[in-house]
Amino acid sequence: MELREIEIFLTLAEELHFGRAAERMYLSQSRVSQTIRRHGDARGRAAVRTYLPSRAADPAG
């Protein structure tokens, strides 16, 4: 995992919102989603659990 990917993951964990995390990182929301999805795919499980209306990092994340 690259440093930038870790920064994106941590920002999402702090914001609990893909859009706000993207804004804070000066990225598109789709870039944040793709990065998180790629991380989950590499591990064979979801990196983020989505609960409406918020998100939470997976404990194994």
Residue pairs with C-beta under 8 A, 6 or more apart in sequence:
1 39
1 42
5 35
5 38
5 39
7 25
8 21
8 25
8 27
8 31
8 32
8 35
8 36
9 35
9 36
9 39
9 47
9 57
9 61
11 21
11 24
11 25
12 18
12 21
12 32
12 36
12 48
12 55
12 57
13 57
14 21
15 21
15 24
16 54
16 55
16 56
17 54
17 55
18 29
18 32
18 33
18 55
19 29
21 32
22 28
22 29
22 31
22 32
25 32
36 47
36 48
37 47
39 47
40 46
40 47
40 48
43 60
45 58
45 60
46 58
47 57
47 58
47 61
48 55
48 56
48 57
48 58
48 61
49 55
49 56
49 57
49 58
